[in-house]
């Protein structure tokens, strides 16, 4: 029979569908390992297809059920609740964390909480109240080494200081006395040892402003300038209300010595504002300004300063302690200083003090002669040139005075 055009294609399609539908039985009836493997693969493919079909059917079925439940007023099990599914679990978790944190013991740290520095905290822990008492300087002045030093028996004072430190090497007061004695009366090696004693005294008593002050001074005496500045700055941070104005003046001198002119200007300006009656600050400010590049302005401040000293005290402030030790009697102080220089003609500091006392008594020629002797001992000493500048200005030799003033400024780093 003749077939119509297109019947072959329809038949082929029917045969293909039939083969697909009967592929599992056909594979199962086949023989050989290859046939079995092909049958297994076909079975797995049919199983996966059936599973996917079922999943799609279930999802399709759930959507109408969810809609029907919502229409019937029932709770939708597939809808997320902000309160029960989000907020409540988070709240419970936070509560558990809080309960755990409550079991941790927190020790308050007053340094971090209250802003109290470690330095101030140490200063508040006073172990020996006698070391912070206002009477402390007077008490230690009665110790054997310092009494001998004051009398001028330097050798005996140094020996007594060494013996005291060897006997009571763990006592802050004894180390303080020994350290001060060695620094003030000894040579280079003794000064170094004295600073060691003062360092240990400070380690034992960081709460004592007196110990810290002498430690700063000792460091200056052995030319450990930066360390000394650090101790002075610490002293003023921690004990500013207990130490008066002298340490800040000494810090200003250290700034001048180390060419920290901006800090020096600031320090002496502040001192003038706090204590306008003290004439020495203006004199120092003159050097600070000159060191900062304003030499003419500095020279004018210097002249105003020593003029104010003469008007207020009657003598240079640098010999204030010497005059005070003689009940304020300038002539008596001068007479004793002349004896000291006669006994120790090569003592530079004694010569400078004598020249200043001569200025106070208006003996300018004697002052100048004394400075000439001092010049032979240490020509570049800045104190020498400072005093000479004042003498020359008082003798109406302002140009020479300005030259001496500049020499003092340029050699400030050599200051003892």
C-alpha positions in Angstrom: 0.0 0.0 0.0 1.1 3.4 -0.7 1.7 5.7 2.3 0.7 9.3 2.5 3.4 11.9 2.6 4.3 12.5 6.3 3.1 9.1 7.6 6.7 8.0 8.0 7.4 10.9 10.3 4.3 10.2 12.4 5.2 6.6 12.8 8.7 7.4 13.8 7.5 9.7 16.5 5.1 7.1 17.8 7.9 4.5 17.9 10.1 6.9 19.7 7.5 7.6 22.4 6.9 3.9 22.8 10.6 3.2 23.2 10.9 5.9 25.9 7.9 4.6 27.8 9.2 1.1 27.7 12.9 1.8 28.2 13.1 0.4 31.7 11.6 -3.0 30.7 13.7 -3.2 27.6 16.8 -2.5 29.5 15.9 -4.9 32.2 15.4 -7.7 29.6 18.7 -7.0 28.0 21.7 -9.3 28.8 25.3 -8.4 29.7 27.0 -6.0 32.1 26.8 -3.1 29.7 23.0 -3.5 29.5 22.7 -3.6 33.3 24.7 -0.4 33.7 22.6 1.3 31.1 19.5 0.2 32.9 20.6 1.5 36.2 21.4 4.9 34.8 18.0 5.1 33.2 16.3 4.1 36.4 18.1 6.8 38.4 17.2 9.4 35.8 13.6 8.5 36.0 13.7 8.5 39.8 15.2 12.0 39.8 12.7 13.3 37.4 9.9 11.8 39.4 11.2 13.5 42.6 11.4 16.9 41.0 7.9 16.4 39.7 6.6 15.6 43.1 8.4 18.6 44.7 6.9 20.9 42.2 3.5 19.4 42.8 3.8 19.8 46.6 4.9 23.5 46.3 2.0 24.1 44.0 -0.3 22.5 46.4 1.0 24.5 49.4 0.3 27.9 47.8 -3.5 27.2 47.6 -3.5 25.8 51.1 -1.8 28.9 52.5 -4.2 31.1 50.7 -7.2 29.0 51.9 -5.8 29.2 55.5 -5.6 32.9 55.3 -9.1 33.2 53.9 -10.4 30.9 56.6 -8.8 33.1 59.4 -6.2 30.5 60.4 -2.5 31.3 61.2 -0.2 31.1 58.2 2.6 28.7 59.2 4.8 30.0 56.4 4.7 33.7 57.4 7.6 35.1 59.5 6.6 37.0 62.7 8.8 40.0 63.6 8.0 39.7 67.3 8.2 35.9 67.9 10.7 35.0 65.2 13.1 38.0 65.4 12.8 40.2 68.5 12.1 37.6 71.1 15.2 35.4 70.2 17.4 38.5 70.1 16.1 39.7 73.5 16.7 36.3 75.0 20.3 36.2 73.6 21.1 39.6 75.0 19.7 38.6 78.4 21.9 35.6 78.5 24.9 37.7 77.6 24.1 40.2 80.3 23.7 37.5 82.9 27.1 36.1 81.9 28.8 39.5 82.1 27.3 40.0 85.6 29.3 37.1 86.8 32.6 38.8 85.8 34.2 40.8 88.6 35.3 44.3 87.4 37.9 46.0 89.5 37.7 49.8 89.1 40.8 51.4 87.8 40.9 55.0 89.1 43.7 55.9 86.7 41.6 55.2 83.6 38.1 56.0 85.1 38.8 59.2 87.0 41.6 60.5 84.8 44.2 60.3 87.6 47.7 59.8 86.2 50.0 57.1 87.5 52.3 59.9 88.7 49.6 61.4 90.9 48.5 58.0 92.1 52.1 57.3 93.3 52.2 60.7 95.0 49.1 60.0 96.9 50.5 56.7 98.4 52.6 58.3 101.1 54.5 55.6 103.1 56.5 58.0 105.3 54.7 61.3 106.1 57.9 62.9 107.4 59.3 63.0 103.9 56.5 65.3 102.7 56.3 67.4 105.8 57.0 71.2 105.4 59.5 70.7 108.2 61.5 68.1 106.2 64.2 70.6 104.8 64.9 72.0 108.3 65.1 68.5 109.8 67.6 67.2 107.3 69.6 70.4 107.5 70.5 69.2 111.1 72.0 65.9 109.9 75.7 65.5 110.4 76.8 65.6 106.8 74.9 68.7 105.9 75.9 70.5 109.1 79.6 69.8 108.3 79.1 71.0 104.8 77.5 74.2 105.9 80.5 74.8 108.3 82.9 74.4 105.3 84.4 71.1 106.5 83.9 69.5 103.1 86.1 66.5 103.5 84.4 65.5 106.8 81.0 66.1 105.3 81.7 63.8 102.3 83.0 61.1 104.6 80.0 61.3 106.8 77.7 61.1 103.8 79.4 58.0 102.4 79.2 56.4 105.9 75.5 57.2 106.2 74.6 55.8 102.8 76.6 52.6 103.5 74.9 52.1 106.9 71.3 53.0 105.8 71.2 52.2 102.1 67.5 51.4 102.1 66.3 54.5 103.9 65.1 57.3 101.7 65.9 60.0 104.2 69.5 58.9 104.7 70.0 58.5 100.9 68.6 62.0 100.4 71.1 63.5 102.9 74.0 61.6 101.5 73.1 62.4 97.9 72.6 66.1 98.5 75.9 66.3 100.4 77.9 64.6 97.7 76.3 66.6 94.9 76.8 70.0 96.6 80.3 69.3 98.1 82.0 66.7 96.0 83.9 66.5 92.7 82.7 64.8 89.6 82.8 61.2 90.9 81.1 62.2 94.2 78.4 64.1 92.3 77.7 61.0 90.2 77.5 58.8 93.3 75.3 61.4 95.0 72.9 61.3 92.0 72.7 57.5 92.4 71.7 57.9 96.0 69.1 60.5 95.1 67.7 58.2 92.4 67.3 55.4 94.8 65.7 57.7 97.4 63.2 58.8 94.7 62.6 55.1 93.9 61.8 54.5 97.5 59.7 57.7 98.0 58.2 58.9 94.7 55.6 60.8 96.8 58.1 63.2 98.2 58.4 66.6 96.4 61.6 67.3 98.3 63.3 64.1 97.1 62.2 64.7 93.5 63.4 68.3 93.5 66.9 67.4 94.7 67.1 64.5 92.2 66.3 67.0 89.4 69.0 69.4 90.7 71.5 66.5 91.0 70.9 65.5 87.4 71.6 69.1 86.4 74.8 69.1 88.4 76.2 66.2 86.4 75.0 67.7 83.1 72.3 65.1 82.4 70.2 68.0 81.1 67.3 66.2 79.4 66.8 63.9 82.4 66.9 66.9 84.7 64.3 68.7 82.6 62.1 65.6 82.7 62.2 65.5 86.5 61.5 69.2 86.8 58.6 68.9 84.5 57.3 65.9 86.4 57.7 67.8 89.7 55.6 70.7 88.4 52.9 68.4 87.0 52.5 66.5 90.3 53.5 68.9 93.0 52.9 72.3 91.5 50.9 73.4 94.6 53.6 72.3 97.0 57.0 73.5 95.7 56.6 77.2 95.2 58.2 79.2 92.3 61.8 78.2 92.6 61.6 74.9 90.7 59.9 76.6 87.8 62.6 79.3 87.7 65.2 76.5 87.7 63.3 74.7 84.9 63.4 78.0 82.9 67.2 78.1 83.4 67.4 74.5 82.1 65.5 75.5 79.0 68.0 78.3 78.5 70.9 76.0 79.0 69.5 73.5 76.4 68.5 76.3 73.9 64.8 75.6 74.3 64.1 79.3 73.8 60.4 79.1 73.2 59.8 77.1 76.4 62.1 79.6 78.3 60.1 82.6 77.0 56.9 81.0 78.0 58.2 79.9 81.4 59.6 83.3 82.5 56.6 85.2 81.0 54.3 83.0 83.2 56.5 83.6 86.2 56.3 87.4 85.7 52.5 87.1 85.5 52.2 85.1 88.7 54.8 87.0 90.8 55.3 90.5 89.4 57.2 91.5 92.6 60.2 89.3 91.8 62.6 91.3 89.6 64.7 88.4 88.5 62.2 86.9 86.1 62.4 89.9 83.7 66.2 89.6 83.6 65.9 85.9 82.7 63.2 86.8 80.1 65.7 89.0 78.4 68.1 86.1 77.8 65.2 83.9 76.6 64.1 86.5 74.1 67.7 87.0 72.8 68.1 83.3 72.5 64.9 83.2 70.5 66.3 85.6 68.0 65.2 88.9 69.5 68.5 90.1 70.8 67.8 93.9 71.0 64.4 93.2 72.7 66.1 90.8 75.0 68.8 93.3 75.9 66.2 95.9 76.9 64.4 93.4 79.1 67.7 92.4 80.7 68.4 96.1 81.5 65.0 96.6 82.9 65.4 93.5 85.0 68.6 94.3 86.7 67.5 97.9 87.3 64.3 96.6 88.9 66.5 94.3 91.1 68.5 97.2 92.3 65.4 99.2 93.0 63.6 96.4 94.8 66.3 94.4 96.6 69.3 96.7 96.4 71.5 93.9 94.9 71.3 91.1 92.3 68.8 88.4 93.1 71.5 85.7 92.5 73.0 86.5 95.9 69.7 86.7 97.7 70.4 83.6 99.8 73.8 84.9 100.8 72.4 88.2 102.0 69.5 86.5 103.7 71.9 84.3 105.7 73.3 87.6 107.1 70.0 88.9 108.2 69.7 91.0 105.1 72.8 93.0 105.9 74.6 93.5 102.6 77.9 94.8 104.0 78.1 91.8 106.4 77.5 89.4 103.5 80.2 91.2 101.4 82.8 91.0 104.2 82.3 87.3 104.7 82.4 86.6 101.0 85.7 88.5 100.7 87.1 86.1 103.3 85.8 83.1 101.4 87.5 84.3 98.2 90.7 85.0 100.1 90.7 81.5 101.4 89.7 79.9 98.0 91.0 82.3 95.3 90.3 79.8 92.5 86.7 79.2 93.4 84.8 80.5 90.4 81.4 80.6 92.0 82.8 82.4 95.0 84.3 85.0 92.8 81.1 85.5 90.8 79.1 85.9 94.1 81.6 88.5 95.3 81.3 90.5 92.1 77.5 90.6 92.5 77.9 91.7 96.1 80.2 94.5 94.9 77.5 95.6 92.4 75.0 95.7 95.3 77.3 98.0 97.2 78.0 100.1 94.0 81.6 99.1 94.0 81.7 98.7 90.2 85.5 98.8 89.8 86.0 96.1 92.4 83.3 94.1 90.7 85.0 94.4 87.3 88.5 93.5 88.8 86.9 90.4 90.4 85.4 89.4 87.0 88.7 89.7 85.3 90.2 87.2 87.8 87.2 84.9 87.1 87.8 85.2 83.4 91.2 83.6 83.8 89.5 80.5 85.3 86.7 80.1 82.8 86.6 82.6 80.0 83.4 81.4 78.4 81.3 81.1 81.6 77.9 82.7 80.7 77.4 84.0 84.3 80.6 85.8 84.1 79.6 87.6 80.9 76.1 88.3 82.3 77.6 90.1 85.3 80.1 91.9 83.2 77.3 93.1 80.9 75.5 94.6 84.0 78.7 96.3 85.2 79.4 97.9 81.9 75.8 99.1 81.5 76.0 100.6 84.9 79.2 102.3 83.9 77.4 103.8 80.8 79.2 101.5 78.4 76.1 100.1 76.7 77.8 98.9 73.5 80.3 96.9 75.4 77.5 95.7 77.7 75.5 94.5 74.7 78.5 92.6 73.5 78.9 90.9 76.9 75.2 90.2 76.9 75.4 88.4 73.6 78.4 86.4 74.8 76.3 85.2 77.7 73.5 84.2 75.4 75.8 82.3 73.1 77.5 80.4 75.9 74.3 79.6 77.9 74.8 75.9 77.2 78.0 76.0 79.2 76.2 77.1 82.4 76.9 74.9 85.4 
